[in-house]
């Protein structure tokens, strides 16, 4: 991908601008929620992520983040990467490789809702979050270390929601034949490990910002690797035998 497409351009930030942009990303998520069938794989992830974004906004408004401006910038940059991947607009750019498995299998009858949700989290945490950290640093004129508190607090929220996702979307006892291989398949993925790897990746990308060719290759390989993991997570469960 061209270097200009790896990271979004710096934008003006401020209290009023940030609130407007949070409203914009929430509006786009609500529009997707209204437009997509409930069983669509993107719709499943979008409902989860809409809840996350609302909760982050609530915590920012109630002073739960030490730097509200930094938290909002990171939150918006993060959300925009997801939205641009699944709802690219009139330019119709191809999505990053990490999102292609979900977009390809979004209507597959053998893929369970839990798989859709966690495949979306895998793409968004494993790829988008690292690039969003760099985007936010460029916009705010800061180093990644200055965003570490905000990064950790968002990660803690995602971790608590992951458990809720598993509880709400895991098939019940009547589908035990499906749930057993599903549990085995998805139990090998950890949001905490993915988040730790993402922070290391963000720092590496920031260090490589003066080496655009190396940064581009690094980003493309990250995108491919995360996409491969997502494809494995979306293995159809119908007919799968242990």
C-alpha positions in Angstrom: 0.0 0.0 0.0 1.3 3.5 -0.6 2.9 5.2 2.4 0.3 7.9 2.4 -2.4 5.2 3.2 -0.5 3.5 6.1 -1.2 6.3 8.6 -3.9 8.9 8.6 -2.8 12.5 8.4 -2.6 14.7 11.5 -5.8 16.6 12.2 -6.7 19.5 14.4 -7.7 18.4 17.9 -9.5 20.2 20.7 -12.4 19.7 23.0 -15.1 20.7 20.5 -13.5 19.0 17.6 -13.0 15.8 19.5 -16.7 15.7 20.7 -17.9 16.2 17.1 -15.7 13.4 15.8 -16.9 11.0 18.6 -20.4 11.8 17.5 -19.5 11.1 13.9 -18.1 7.7 14.6 -21.1 6.7 16.8 -23.4 7.9 14.0 -21.6 5.7 11.5 -21.8 2.7 13.7 -25.5 3.2 14.4 -26.1 3.5 10.6 -24.4 0.2 10.1 -26.4 -1.4 12.9 -29.6 -0.2 11.2 -28.6 -1.2 7.7 -27.2 -4.7 8.3 -29.2 -7.9 9.0 -28.7 -9.0 12.6 -26.9 -12.2 11.6 -24.4 -10.5 9.4 -20.9 -11.0 10.7 -20.0 -7.3 10.5 -23.3 -6.5 12.3 -22.4 -8.9 15.1 -19.0 -7.2 15.7 -20.5 -3.7 15.1 -23.0 -4.2 18.0 -20.1 -5.2 20.3 -17.9 -2.3 19.2 -20.7 0.2 19.4 -21.1 -0.8 23.1 -17.4 -0.4 23.6 -17.3 3.0 22.0 -20.3 4.3 24.1 -18.6 3.0 27.3 -15.3 4.7 26.4 -17.1 7.9 25.8 -19.0 7.6 29.1 -15.8 7.1 31.0 -14.1 10.0 29.3 -17.0 12.3 30.2 -16.9 11.1 33.9 -13.2 11.7 34.3 -12.0 8.1 34.2 -9.2 8.9 31.9 -6.2 11.1 33.1 -6.0 12.9 29.7 -9.5 13.2 28.1 -8.2 14.8 25.0 -5.6 12.1 24.3 -8.1 9.3 25.2 -10.7 10.8 22.8 -8.2 11.2 19.9 -7.0 7.6 20.3 -10.6 6.4 20.6 -11.7 8.2 17.4 -8.6 7.2 15.4 -9.1 3.6 16.4 -12.8 3.6 15.5 -12.2 5.3 12.1 -9.9 2.5 11.0 -12.6 -0.1 11.6 -15.2 2.0 9.9 -13.0 2.7 6.9 -12.3 -1.0 6.5 -15.9 -2.3 6.6 -17.7 0.8 5.2 -15.1 2.5 2.9 -17.4 5.0 1.2 -17.4 6.2 -2.5 -13.7 5.5 -3.1 -14.3 1.8 -2.5 -10.8 1.1 -1.4 -10.0 -2.6 -0.7 -10.0 -3.4 3.0 -6.9 -4.3 4.9 -6.1 -8.0 4.8 -6.9 -8.4 8.5 -10.6 -7.5 7.8 -11.0 -9.6 4.6 -11.9 -12.9 6.4 -14.8 -11.3 8.3 -16.0 -9.6 5.2 -15.7 -12.8 3.2 -17.4 -15.1 5.7 -19.9 -12.6 7.1 -22.9 -14.5 5.8 -21.6 -18.1 6.1 -24.2 -20.3 7.9 -21.6 -22.4 9.6 -19.8 -19.6 11.4 -21.2 -18.8 14.8 -21.8 -15.2 16.2 -19.0 -15.6 18.8 -16.5 -16.3 16.0 -17.6 -13.1 14.1 -17.2 -11.0 17.2 -13.8 -12.3 18.2 -12.5 -12.2 14.6 -13.4 -8.6 14.5 -11.7 -8.0 17.8 -8.6 -9.8 16.5 -8.4 -7.6 13.4 -9.1 -4.4 15.3 -6.7 -5.0 18.2 -4.1 -6.9 16.3 -3.8 -4.4 13.4 -5.8 -1.2 13.8 -4.9 -0.4 17.4 -1.2 -0.2 16.7 -1.7 2.1 13.7 -4.2 4.2 15.7 -1.6 4.8 18.4 0.8 6.2 15.8 -2.0 8.2 14.2 -2.9 9.7 17.6 0.7 10.5 18.4 1.1 12.3 15.2 -2.1 14.3 15.8 -1.2 15.2 19.4 2.5 15.7 18.8 3.5 13.2 21.5 5.4 10.0 22.0 3.6 6.6 22.4 4.8 6.5 26.1 2.5 9.5 26.7 -0.5 7.5 25.6 0.3 4.4 27.6 -2.3 5.2 30.4 -5.0 5.7 27.8 -4.0 2.6 25.9 -4.1 0.5 29.1 -7.5 1.8 30.2 -9.1 1.1 26.9 -7.5 -2.3 26.9 -8.9 -3.1 30.3 -12.4 -2.1 29.1 -12.1 -4.4 26.1 -10.9 -7.2 28.3 -14.0 -7.0 30.5 -16.3 -6.9 27.5 -14.6 -9.9 25.9 -15.8 -12.0 28.8 -19.3 -10.7 28.3 -19.1 -11.4 24.6 -18.2 -15.0 25.3 -21.0 -15.4 27.8 -23.7 -13.8 25.5 -22.6 -15.4 22.2 -21.4 -18.9 23.3 -23.9 -21.5 22.2 -25.9 -23.2 24.9 -25.9 -26.8 26.1 -28.3 -27.7 23.3 -25.5 -27.0 20.8 -22.8 -28.7 22.8 -21.6 -30.6 19.7 -20.8 -27.3 18.1 -19.7 -25.5 21.3 -17.0 -28.1 22.1 -14.8 -27.5 19.0 -15.7 -23.8 19.1 -14.3 -23.6 22.7 -11.2 -25.4 21.7 -10.6 -23.2 18.6 -11.1 -19.9 20.3 -9.6 -20.7 23.6 -6.1 -20.4 22.1 -6.6 -16.7 21.4 -6.0 -14.2 24.2 -6.9 -10.5 24.1 -4.4 -9.7 26.8 -1.6 -11.2 24.7 -2.8 -9.5 21.6 -2.9 -6.1 23.4 0.6 -6.6 24.7 1.9 -7.4 21.2 0.0 -4.4 19.9 1.8 -2.0 22.2 5.2 -3.4 21.2 4.1 -3.0 17.5 3.0 0.6 18.0 6.3 1.5 19.6 8.2 -0.2 16.7 6.2 1.6 14.1 6.8 4.9 15.8 10.5 4.2 15.8 10.3 3.3 12.1 8.5 6.5 11.1 11.6 8.0 9.5 12.1 4.8 7.5 9.0 4.7 5.3 9.9 1.7 3.2 10.7 -0.4 6.3 7.5 0.8 8.0 5.5 -0.1 5.0 6.8 -3.6 4.8 6.4 -4.1 8.6 2.8 -2.9 8.4 1.9 -5.1 5.4 3.4 -8.2 7.2 1.4 -7.4 10.3 -1.8 -7.0 8.3 -1.2 -10.4 6.6 -0.4 -12.2 9.9 -3.5 -10.8 11.7 -5.7 -11.7 8.7 -4.4 -15.3 8.7 -5.3 -15.6 12.4 -8.7 -14.2 11.7 -9.3 -16.7 8.9 -8.5 -19.6 11.3 -11.0 -18.1 13.9 -13.7 -18.2 11.2 -13.4 -21.9 10.4 -17.0 -23.0 9.9 -18.3 -25.2 12.8 -20.9 -27.1 10.8 -19.8 -30.7 10.4 -16.6 -30.1 12.4 -15.6 -33.3 14.3 -13.1 -33.5 17.1 
